[in-house]
Every structure is written in structure tokens, then in C-alpha cells.
Amino acid sequence: MLFSEKQMTIGEITTLCGYSNPQTFRRAFKKRYGMLPSDYQKTVLYQKK
């Protein structure tokens, strides 16, 4: 999963997912998952430890 990669930024993930605008990605992600991508990434990385 892209979010479990510590070195990947949200901007890089945005591009890999096909979005050209990070704000559009943030809105779509929040609508789908109920949280911001950065919050989700922190959760995934915290659980990995």
C-alpha cells in the first residue's frame, strides 16, 4: 500500500493515483474514507511499528 511507505509524500501518492491537484485528491479521499490522507498515513505508519 502506498501509505505504508514512509518515504512517499502525499504529493507523490496524489500523482501516482492519477490526480493532478493535491486538493482534489484530499477531498476525494476524505469523502471516501472519512479522514485526510495525511491522518490516514500517520495511522498506518503508527500501526506498523
Phi and psi in degrees as a GROMACS rama.xvg file:
@    title "Ramachandran Plot"
@    xaxis  label "Phi"
@    yaxis  label "Psi"
@TYPE xy
-61.1595  -36.2363  LEU-2
-74.0824  -14.7489  PHE-3
-85.2805  -5.24905  SER-4
-86.1564  111.503  GLU-5
-61.3742  -33.4138  LYS-6
-78.7649  -15.4339  GLN-7
-83.756  131.297  MET-8
-87.7667  164.581  THR-9
-61.514  -36.5125  ILE-10
-60.5506  -41.9091  GLY-11
-66.9826  -40.86  GLU-12
-65.0185  -39.4142  ILE-13
-56.295  -48.7931  THR-14
-64.7019  -44.0219  THR-15
-63.3298  -28.1605  LEU-16
-84.3501  -1.78929  CYS-17
94.2179  8.32113  GLY-18
-92.6267  138.725  TYR-19
-95.6021  -16.5416  SER-20
-120.507  118.122  ASN-21
-59.3947  -33.4551  PRO-22
-65.5146  -38.802  GLN-23
-64.1375  -41.8756  THR-24
-62.0823  -45.2152  PHE-25
-57.4737  -46.5245  ARG-26
-63.3123  -45.0843  ARG-27
-64.7843  -41.5371  ALA-28
-64.4759  -45.8208  PHE-29
-64.4035  -39.4742  LYS-30
-63.1179  -40.6047  LYS-31
-77.0184  -43.0143  ARG-32
-110.521  -7.65936  TYR-33
79.8526  9.57144  GLY-34
-151.842  162.297  MET-35
-73.7247  151.674  LEU-36
-56.7504  -38.5173  PRO-37
-65.727  -38.0784  SER-38
-66.9766  -40.4964  ASP-39
-63.1414  -43.5504  TYR-40
-61.5456  -42.1496  GLN-41
-61.2475  -40.9905  LYS-42
-63.1283  -45.7409  THR-43
-64.2897  -44.5027  VAL-44
-67.5321  -34.5741  LEU-45
-66.0962  -41.0614  TYR-46
-69.4959  -24.4885  GLN-47
-71.7337  -24.4145  LYS-48
